[in-house]
Amino acid sequence: MWTADATPPDFTVNTRPSVDDPMTAPESDSNGGEQNPRTRDSTPFRFEFASPTIRFGRGCVADLDAELERLNCERALVVCGSTVGSTSAVIDPVRTGLGAELAGVFDETTPKKRLGTAFDGLDRLHETDADAIVAVGGGSSLDVAKVISALAADERSRGDIVAEFSETGTIAVPESGLVSILAVPTTLAGADLSQAAGVTAAPASDGSGRIDEELGGGIGGRELMPAAAFYDPELVATTPESVLAGSAMNGFDKGLETIYAANATPITDATASRGLAALESGLRAYGRGERDPETFETVLEGIVLVQYGISRPGETTLSIIHAFGHGLTRTNDVQQGAAHAVVAPHVLEFVFAQEDVDARVDLLADALGVGANAEPAAAVVDRVTAVRDALSLPTRLRDVDGPEPDEFRAVAEATLADRIVANAPPGLDPSVDELVAVLEAAW
């Protein structure tokens, strides 16, 4: 043991210098060729990332009470979904790890991430007199826990909060007074090292009557970053394969995007590269049926590393693959992991084919173990496809509950409007027609 897909509503992007920047002009290398003009080694950058305390290893949730004591917290409310709440292999170790500090269990989160659910969780927080939250499960539970934490510090009426969300799609996060969160992820999508959370609202789901239609949005702020995150392979191993595989593809794509994102840094290059290597090895082993503790440790280590530093104050390294994922899941009933599985190889082919686009293919190839290939772009796409296929995930849009071809333009427009497209590799300026072509290739 060692210790160490919602977008923030108002991030900005620190883009890398253009090719015309004299600091990044090509120079001859020792072999007489040209170096990548945007090499991170010579480019100034600013990196700000407030990492939670990270606990990793089998049985690490046994130290939940010790971490609460470090945070000067005395009572923790467990926030999870009904499946986690009724699965003894997951909830019992958490209960034991909290011991006398367990204030109660709120097991009502759902994949919808409802604002109304967060209000119910806030009521339970007050009823149990809890001063901390232990979020257990996938991204849905972690996101709802963050919303509960923000609501606990918000002195406005619920009506005013709902009105703000209805008008803006977000809720202002107070700068102080939030309840500390300890994250215990059981999937691999990566909401645990994030300072953002998705949230939705259904008509009158909060009881105020101010919401007339289905709304989607999110909240973001450095205050939402969990205080600690516990990565316990034994708990992750209990997650159903269908859920784990989809979340793994989502997390795997975070590593890909972090390397070619416009705001990549040498720090995230290092963590994402090491993380992708671990994931490539671990996920393919998982696909071969290897379910030993070492496989789960390798996969979980990879997920921690590809997440590290990607959710930063005012920015994120999520890019065009995740924008497609958002476009598909916001306009159709497609599961996020399935969306990523279907489109990722086609998005990469599109990006790599663009002239004057710095997609950092060589670094991706090295991270995925295909750096010696004569055609690194094709080799990267093949390796990503191999990981996807090892997880037995969908390969075509027609095989998931997604859009029909006559809806592709609407999905492409939603994808292009996603703010994280601004993080696409330098030089990439896609059109709606080009994004439609990607969806057609994925069909």
C-alpha positions in Angstrom: 0.0 0.0 0.0 1.2 3.5 -0.8 -0.2 6.9 -0.1 0.3 10.0 -2.1 -17.1 12.8 -18.7 -18.4 16.2 -16.8 -16.7 19.3 -18.0 -16.2 22.2 -15.7 -18.6 25.0 -16.7 -16.1 27.7 -17.1 -12.7 26.4 -18.0 -10.1 28.1 -20.3 -7.4 26.4 -22.3 -3.7 27.1 -22.2 -2.8 26.3 -25.8 0.7 25.4 -26.8 2.6 27.9 -28.9 2.0 27.8 -32.7 4.6 26.6 -35.2 5.3 30.3 -35.9 6.5 30.8 -32.4 10.2 31.3 -32.5 10.6 29.3 -29.3 9.3 26.2 -31.1 10.9 26.6 -34.6 12.2 23.3 -36.0 15.7 22.4 -35.2 17.9 19.7 -36.8 18.3 16.6 -34.7 21.4 14.4 -34.5 20.1 12.4 -37.5 19.7 15.3 -39.8 15.9 15.4 -39.5 13.6 17.9 -37.8 12.4 17.7 -34.3 8.8 18.0 -33.4 8.3 21.8 -33.4 6.1 21.6 -30.3 8.2 19.4 -28.1 7.2 19.9 -24.5 10.9 19.9 -23.4 11.4 23.4 -24.6 8.0 24.9 -24.3 7.1 27.0 -21.2 4.1 25.7 -19.3 2.2 26.2 -16.1 0.9 23.2 -14.2 -1.4 23.5 -11.2 -3.0 20.4 -9.8 -4.2 19.8 -6.2 -4.1 16.0 -5.8 -6.1 14.2 -3.2 -4.3 12.0 -0.8 -4.1 8.7 -2.7 -4.3 5.4 -0.9 -3.7 2.3 -3.1 -3.7 -1.4 -2.4 -5.7 -4.4 -1.4 -7.7 -3.7 1.7 -6.8 0.0 1.8 -10.4 1.0 2.7 -9.6 -0.3 6.2 -7.9 3.0 6.7 -10.9 5.2 6.0 -11.2 6.0 9.7 -7.6 7.1 9.8 -8.1 9.4 6.9 -11.2 11.0 8.4 -9.2 11.6 11.6 -6.5 13.3 9.5 -9.2 15.6 8.1 -10.5 16.3 11.5 -13.9 14.7 10.6 -15.9 12.6 13.0 -18.9 11.3 11.1 -19.2 10.2 7.5 -22.2 9.6 5.3 -21.7 6.9 2.7 -23.2 7.9 -0.7 -23.7 5.1 -3.2 -26.2 3.5 -5.5 -28.6 0.7 -4.5 -26.5 -2.0 -6.0 -23.3 -1.0 -4.1 -25.4 -0.5 -1.0 -26.7 -4.1 -1.2 -23.5 -5.8 -2.3 -21.8 -7.0 0.9 -18.4 -7.5 -0.8 -18.3 -3.8 -1.3 -20.2 -2.1 1.4 -19.1 -4.3 4.3 -15.4 -3.4 4.0 -16.3 0.3 3.8 -18.5 0.0 6.9 -15.7 -1.8 8.7 -13.1 0.8 7.6 -15.3 3.6 8.9 -16.1 1.9 12.2 -17.6 4.3 14.7 -17.3 7.1 12.2 -20.1 5.7 10.0 -23.0 8.1 10.3 -25.3 6.3 7.8 -25.7 5.1 4.2 -27.5 7.0 1.4 -27.8 4.5 -1.4 -30.1 6.3 -3.8 -27.8 7.6 -6.5 -28.6 6.6 -10.1 -26.8 7.1 -13.5 -29.1 10.1 -14.1 -27.2 12.1 -11.4 -30.3 14.0 -10.5 -30.2 17.3 -8.7 -33.3 16.1 -6.7 -31.2 13.1 -5.6 -28.5 15.4 -4.3 -31.1 17.4 -2.4 -32.3 14.1 -0.8 -28.7 13.3 0.0 -28.3 16.7 1.6 -31.3 16.0 3.8 -29.7 12.7 4.9 -26.4 14.5 5.6 -28.2 16.9 8.0 -30.3 14.1 9.6 -27.2 12.1 10.4 -25.1 15.1 11.5 -22.3 14.0 9.2 -19.3 16.2 8.5 -17.8 14.1 5.7 -19.0 12.0 2.7 -17.6 8.7 1.5 -18.6 8.3 -2.1 -18.5 4.6 -3.2 -19.1 3.4 -6.7 -18.9 4.8 -10.2 -19.0 8.2 -11.6 -22.7 8.7 -10.8 -22.2 8.3 -7.0 -19.0 10.4 -7.0 -20.7 13.2 -9.0 -23.8 13.3 -6.8 -21.5 13.3 -3.7 -19.8 16.4 -5.1 -23.1 18.1 -5.7 -24.2 17.3 -2.1 -21.0 18.8 -0.8 -21.5 22.0 -2.7 -25.2 22.3 -1.7 -24.2 21.8 2.0 -22.2 25.0 1.8 -24.8 27.0 -0.2 -26.9 29.3 1.9 -29.4 30.1 -0.8 -32.9 28.6 -0.9 -33.4 25.5 -3.0 -35.7 27.4 -5.3 -32.9 29.9 -6.0 -30.5 27.1 -6.7 -32.9 25.3 -9.0 -33.6 28.6 -10.8 -29.8 29.1 -11.4 -29.4 25.6 -12.8 -32.4 26.0 -15.0 -31.1 29.2 -16.5 -27.4 28.4 -16.7 -26.9 24.6 -16.6 -24.6 25.0 -13.6 -24.6 25.9 -9.9 -22.0 28.3 -8.4 -19.7 26.4 -6.0 -19.1 28.2 -2.7 -15.4 28.8 -2.0 -15.6 27.5 1.5 -17.8 25.4 3.8 -17.9 22.3 1.6 -18.1 18.8 3.2 -14.9 16.8 2.7 -15.2 13.9 0.3 -13.4 10.6 0.4 -13.8 8.8 -2.9 -13.8 5.0 -3.2 -14.2 4.2 -6.9 -15.4 0.8 -8.0 -15.3 1.5 -11.8 -12.6 2.8 -14.1 -14.1 5.9 -15.7 -12.2 8.4 -13.6 -14.5 10.8 -11.6 -12.3 10.4 -8.5 -9.4 12.7 -9.4 -11.7 15.4 -10.9 -12.9 18.7 -9.7 -16.1 18.6 -11.8 -19.4 16.8 -11.7 -22.3 16.2 -14.0 -25.8 16.8 -12.9 -29.2 16.6 -14.5 -32.7 17.6 -13.6 -36.1 16.2 -14.6 -39.3 18.3 -14.7 -40.1 19.2 -11.1 -37.7 16.5 -9.9 -36.6 18.8 -7.0 -40.1 19.6 -5.9 -39.8 23.3 -6.8 -41.9 23.1 -10.0 -39.4 25.4 -11.7 -38.0 22.8 -14.2 -40.2 22.3 -17.2 -38.0 20.0 -19.2 -35.1 17.6 -18.9 -31.9 19.5 -18.2 -28.3 18.5 -18.2 -25.3 20.4 -17.0 -22.5 20.3 -14.5 -20.6 22.0 -11.7 -16.9 22.6 -11.4 -14.4 24.1 -9.0 -11.2 23.2 -7.2 -13.2 22.9 -4.0 -14.9 19.8 -5.4 -11.7 17.7 -5.7 -12.0 14.9 -3.1 -9.8 15.2 -0.1 -8.7 11.5 -0.4 -9.2 8.7 -2.9 -9.0 5.0 -2.0 -8.1 2.6 -4.8 -8.8 -0.9 -3.6 -8.5 -3.6 -6.3 -10.6 -6.0 -4.3 -13.6 -3.7 -4.5 -13.1 -3.0 -8.2 -13.0 -6.8 -8.8 -16.6 -7.0 -7.6 -18.0 -4.8 -10.3 -19.9 -6.6 -13.1 -17.8 -7.1 -16.2 -20.2 -5.2 -18.5 -20.0 -2.1 -16.3 -16.2 -2.4 -15.7 -15.4 -2.8 -19.4 -17.3 0.3 -20.5 -15.8 2.4 -17.7 -12.3 1.1 -18.6 -12.6 2.4 -22.2 -13.7 5.8 -20.9 -10.7 5.9 -18.6 -8.3 4.5 -21.3 -9.4 7.3 -23.7 -8.5 9.9 -21.0 -4.9 8.8 -21.4 -5.0 9.1 -25.2 -6.5 12.6 -25.1 -4.2 13.9 -22.3 -1.1 13.2 -24.5 -2.4 15.0 -27.6 -4.5 17.7 -25.9 -3.6 21.3 -26.6 -2.8 21.9 -23.0 -0.6 18.8 -22.4 2.4 19.3 -20.2 5.6 17.2 -19.6 4.1 16.2 -16.3 0.9 14.8 -17.8 2.9 13.3 -20.7 4.8 11.2 -18.1 1.8 10.1 -16.1 -0.5 9.5 -19.1 2.3 7.5 -21.0 3.0 5.3 -17.9 -0.8 4.9 -17.3 -1.5 3.9 -20.9 1.2 1.3 -20.9 -0.3 -0.2 -17.7 -3.8 -0.1 -19.1 -2.8 -1.6 -22.4 -1.2 -4.5 -20.6 -3.8 -4.9 -17.9 -6.9 -4.5 -20.0 -5.8 -7.0 -22.6 -5.0 -9.5 -19.8 -8.4 -8.8 -18.4 -9.9 -9.5 -21.8 -8.1 -12.8 -21.9 -9.9 -13.8 -18.8 -7.2 -13.1 -16.2 -9.0 -12.0 -13.1 -6.1 -12.3 -10.6 -5.4 -9.5 -8.1 -2.3 -8.5 -10.0 -4.3 -7.8 -13.2 -6.7 -5.5 -11.3 -3.8 -3.8 -9.6 -2.2 -3.1 -13.0 -5.4 -1.7 -14.5 -6.2 0.4 -11.4 -2.6 1.8 -11.4 -3.1 2.8 -15.0 -6.4 4.5 -14.3 -4.9 6.5 -11.4 -2.0 7.7 -13.6 -4.0 8.7 -16.7 -6.3 10.7 -14.5 -3.5 12.5 -12.6 -3.4 16.2 -13.5 -6.1 16.2 -16.2 -8.7 18.0 -14.1 -7.1 21.3 -13.2 -8.3 24.7 -12.1 -10.0 26.3 -15.1 -9.1 23.5 -17.5 -9.2 19.8 -18.5 -7.3 17.7 -21.0 -10.4 15.9 -22.2 -10.7 16.5 -26.0 -12.5 15.4 -29.1 -13.1 11.7 -28.3 -14.9 12.8 -25.1 -16.8 15.5 -27.0 -18.1 12.7 -29.3 -19.0 10.7 -26.2 -21.0 13.7 -24.8 -22.6 14.4 -28.2 -23.8 10.8 -28.5 -25.0 10.3 -24.9 -26.7 13.7 -24.6 -28.8 13.2 -27.7 -29.4 9.4 -27.4 -29.6 6.6 -24.9 -26.0 5.4 -25.5 -23.9 4.4 -22.5 -20.8 6.5 -22.3 -18.4 3.6 -22.4 -20.1 2.1 -25.4 -19.9 5.5 -27.2 -16.2 5.7 -26.5 -15.6 2.1 -27.7 -17.4 2.7 -31.0 -15.9 6.1 -32.0 -12.4 6.2 -30.5 -10.6 4.3 -33.4 -12.5 6.4 -36.0 -11.8 9.7 -34.2 -8.1 8.8 -34.1 -8.0 7.9 -37.8 -9.6 11.3 -38.6 -7.2 13.3 -36.3 -4.1 11.5 -37.6 -5.1 12.0 -41.2 -5.1 15.8 -40.9 -2.2 17.7 -42.2 -0.5 20.3 -40.0 -2.1 18.7 -36.9 0.2 17.9 -33.9 -1.4 14.7 -32.7 1.9 13.5 -31.1 1.6 10.1 -32.7 5.1 9.0 -31.8 4.5 9.5 -28.1 1.2 7.7 -28.2 2.9 4.8 -30.1 5.7 4.6 -27.5 3.2 4.5 -24.7 1.1 1.7 -26.3 4.2 -0.4 -27.1 4.1 0.1 -30.9 6.8 2.8 -31.3 9.0 0.6 -33.5 6.3 0.3 -36.2 7.0 1.9 -39.6 3.4 3.3 -39.6 2.9 4.6 -36.0 -0.5 6.2 -36.7 -2.0 3.0 -38.1 -0.3 1.0 -35.3 -1.9 3.2 -32.6 -5.3 2.8 -34.1 -4.8 -0.9 -34.3 -3.7 -1.1 -30.7 -6.6 1.0 -29.4 -9.0 -1.2 -31.4 -7.3 -4.3 -29.9 -7.9 -3.0 -26.4 -11.5 -2.2 -27.2 -12.1 -5.6 -28.7 -10.4 -7.4 -25.7 -13.1 -5.8 -23.6 -15.8 -7.2 -25.8 -17.3 -3.7 -26.3 -19.5 -2.6 -29.2 -17.8 -1.8 -32.5 -20.6 -0.2 -34.5 -23.1 2.6 -33.8 -25.8 0.5 -35.4 -25.3 -2.1 -32.6 -26.0 0.3 -29.7 -29.0 2.4 -28.8 -27.7 5.4 -30.7 -28.6 7.7 -33.5 -29.7 6.8 -37.0 -27.8 8.2 -39.9 -30.4 11.0 -40.4 -29.5 12.2 -36.9 -25.8 12.3 -37.4 -25.7 16.0 -38.2 -27.4 16.9 -34.9 -24.9 14.8 -33.0 -22.0 16.3 -34.9 -23.3 19.8 -34.1 -23.6 18.9 -30.4 -20.1 17.5 -30.5 -18.5 20.5 -32.2 -20.3 22.8 -29.7 -18.8 21.0 -26.7 -16.2 23.3 -25.1 -13.6 20.6 -24.7 -13.2 20.6 -28.5 -11.0 23.6 -27.8 -8.5 21.1 -26.3 -8.1 19.2 -29.6 -4.6 18.8 -31.0 -3.1 22.1 -32.3 -4.1 22.7 -35.9 -7.3 20.6 -35.7 -10.3 22.7 -36.8 -13.0 20.2 -37.7 -16.2 21.0 -39.5 -19.7 19.6 -38.9 -19.4 17.7 -42.2 -16.1 16.1 -41.2 -17.6 15.0 -37.8 -20.6 13.5 -39.7 -18.1 11.5 -41.8 -16.6 10.1 -38.6 -20.0 9.0 -37.4 -20.7 7.4 -40.8 -17.5 5.5 -40.5 -18.5 4.3 -37.1 -22.0 3.3 -38.3 
